Amino acid sequence: MRVVDDYVKAVSGLTKFIFRADVLVFLIPALAISLFFSVLFLLLNLAGSIFSIVTFIPFIGEILNEAFTWIVTISGNIVYYFYAFVILTLLSPVNNLLSAKCDSLLTGSNYKLSLFEFLSDLWRALKINVALLFFYGLTSIFISLFLSVTKLDFLDNSLYFLASSFYFGFSFFDYNFERFRMKISETFGRGIRNWQYVLLGGIIFNGLYLIPYLGLIISSFITTILTTQVFLLRNKFQ
């Protein structure tokens, strides 16, 4: 299958990039953000441990502790998935630069970036991700309705994982669409026509992202490099 073959080639080509100082520098923003979120996770867990002392309060101690534990758990989940949005939006100009750098190393092309283009990339990423979040929300509702009707609840994690993978994969390939100044309508057209590549790229990101702690740092970095290579191997997603 060509999709898998192209990704295998991209994985084998990672060594061309990950040992270069001028490429590794793009890990710094992700590292800084991941450290912030890691500290936040630790503080939430610490707060939960400290608050467990209230269990010694007669009658209401257990109730208060369970309520606080629930709040901490929900907050942790929100923060965890919000980081993915940070990757796809706030880090988009950095990932755009990384994608352009990989393209230059592979093809010899030279891409210049001005402050205006930097802000334009950020604005485009925001529009793309808001649109994708909207469609992901609709997809989640459809999945929920499908599962409630068919009673196939054992598929819920798999279906939501695939839906989010397509959403993430599309965002990473958009760094390439943006570099070639494709219109948003053209971006969606090419992404949907090549949905297998988009989906597999998102699955790789999701898999890397779920690695405890390390995944927060390397997931966007590696996925950007892989999808850039695949984009070029696929002849720019004609």
N, C-alpha and C positions, 0 to 999 in steps of 0.2 A: 504493500500500500504506500503510495507516494507520500502521503501526509506523514506517516511514521518515519519513512526513510529520510525525509527532509529534516525532521526533528533530531533523528539520530546523527545526521551530519552536523547539525548545529551544536549538539552536545559535544561531539568529538572536536568541534572547533573552538570550544570554550577556552582552551589553553592559550589560544592566540591573544586573548584579552585579559584573563584574570590574573596574569603575572606581570602586567604592564602597570607602572606607577601612574601613567597618565589616564588609565582606565579605572584603576582602583580608587582614585581620588573621588570618583562619583559615589563611593560607598559612604563618604563622610556625612552628607545630609541625612541619609537613612539611618546611620549609626546614631547621630545626635537625637533624632526623633524617637528611635527605638529605645534609647536610654531613658528619655523622658517618660515614655509609656511604661517601661519596665519598673521605674521608680514608682509610678502611679499605681501599678498593679501591686507592688510590694506594700505600699501604704494602705491600700484597700484591704489586703490580707491581714496586715498588722492591726488595722482598726477592728477587723472582725475578731481577731484573737483577744484584743484588749476588752472589747465589748462583751465577750463571753462571760466576763466576771459577773454580769447582771443575773446570771442563772442562779446565783445564791440568794437573790431577793425572793422572799416567799410569794407564792401565788402568781405573780406576773413576770417573774424573772425569765422563765422558759419562753413565754410568749414574746417578750421584748427581744430576746436573743434570736429567736427564729425570724422575727420581723426584720431585724437588722441584717442577719445573714442573707435573707432574701434580697434586701436592698443592695448589699455588697455584691452579690452574685449577678444581679441584673446590671448594676453599674459596670462591673468588670466585663460583662459580655458586650455592653454598649461601647465601652472604651476600646475593646479588642477589635470589634468590627469597624468602629470609626477610624481606626488606624488604616484599614484598607482604603477607606475613602481619602484619607490624607495622602496615601501612596499615589492613588490614581489622580488626585487633583493638585494638591500643593507640591508634590514632588514631580509633577508632570514636566515642568520646564527642565529640571535636572535630568529626568529620564529622556527627554527630547535631545538634550545635549549628548547624553550617553549613546543614544541610538545613532545620532549623527556621527559621533566619534567612531563607532563600530563600522558604520557605512564607509567612512573615509579610509579606515584601515584596510577594508576589504576591497574597495573599488578605486581608491585614490581621489574620490570626489572631495570638494572643499565646500563646507557649509558655514556661512558667517551668520552670527546672531547679534542683533542690536537689542537695545533695551525695549524698543517698541515691539519687536518680534517676541521677546521674552514675555512681555505682558500679554501679547496677543495669544501666545501659546497657552498661558494660564487661563485666559478667558475662554478659549476654545475648549480646553479640557473640562472646565466647569460646565459648559453647555452640553458637551458630549456626555459627561457623567450624570448630569441631572436627567437627561433624556434616557440614558441607560437604566438609571435607578427607577424611573417611572415605568419603563417596560418590564424591569425585573419585578417591580411591585405587582403589575398586572399578571405576570407569569406566576408569581407566588400565590396569588388569589386563585388562578386557574388550577394550580397544583393542589391547593387546599381543597377546592371543590371536587376535583377529580378523585382525591384520596377519600373524601367523605362519602362519595357516591359508590366507589368501587370497593371500599373497605381494605384497600391495599396499603395500610399504614406502614408496613415494613419497608416500603419504597421511599418514604418521606425524606430521609437523609440523603439518599442517592439522587433523587430528583432535584432537591434544593441545591445540592452540591454541583450538579451539572448546570443548573440555571445560573448560579453565581459564577461558575467557571466561564461560561460564555460571556457574561457581563465583564468579568475581569480581563479575559483574553482580548475582547474587542478594544478595551481601553489601552492595552499595551500595543496592539497593532496600530492604533490611531497615532502613536508617535511617528510611525512611518508615513501614514497618510498625511499628517500635518507637515512633515518635512518636504513632501512633494506638492504642498499647497493644494491638496484636493479639497473640494467643497464638502461640507458635511453630508449633503445628499449623496454625493459620489462615495464618500466614506462608508456610509451604511450599505450602499449597493454592493460595493466590493467586499465588505466584511461578511455580508449575508451569503454572497455567492461562494465565498471561501470559508464557510462556517466550520468545516472540519478543522482547519488550521487554527481558527479563532478559539474553538472549544478546547482543543488539545493544549494550546498555549495557556488558557485559563486554568485547566486542570493541573498543569505543571506549577503555575503560580500558587494555586490553592494548596497543593501538596507541600511546597516549600514553606508557605506561610504558616502552616500548622506545626512546623518544627518548633518546639519550645525555645523562646528567646532568640535563637539564631535565625529563625525564619523571618522575624521582624526586620532583620538587617539585610539578608541576602535575597529575599524573595523577589523584590522589584528589580534589583540589580541583575540577577541571573536571567529573569524572564525577559527583561528588556533586550539583553544581548541575544538570547535565543530567538526571540520573535523578529529581531532585526535581520538576523542571518536567514531565517526562514522566509521572510518577506522578499529578500533579494534572491534566494534560491527559487522562489515561486514566481520570479520575474515580475516583482512589484504588484502581485495580485491583479492581473489583467481581468 
